[in-house]
Amino acid sequence: HLYLAAYFSGFEIWDLSYIANPVRLSRTPTDALPRGGIYAYAGYLYVITYSSGMNIYNIADPAHPEYISTTSVTGNCGGYYAEDNFIYVLTSNAIRLYDIANPTAPILRDSYPCSARGMLVNDGKGYIADQDGLKIIDVTNPDDLTLIGSLSIPGACYDVAVIGDFAYV
């Protein structure tokens, strides 16, 4: 399936079994713009909205997503990075790490103050592109996100990629 943040109209779920003729299975409105993105994991869809937090839907039946709950997130959400049962929500003032092992009740494990615009996790390190440059945090303990290095870069940084021993911002 394709899970699509439809910006002004919520989100859509598409069946791509026959790629030459994709079929929209559902369109679900959200109470705020899903600008932060969407993440499908273990039968649930996590819709990161700009101003109202993280909306959670059961997508066992993709034609009829079932609203489960909303988790409030402090700060306007502009993106996320997810890996397994962890979602790093990028807000206007911090990265907030949520554990979604129990999808009906996500737990805020920790946060790291910054103005992240892009992030990825590689080998126990979180690489963050923010308005000041590159920050690297230790994410091995989800209850203690800790800065281990930074590099000031002129101009605004929007994304980061890591290939081998190099980070590209």
Disulfide bonds with the S-S distance in Angstrom:
none
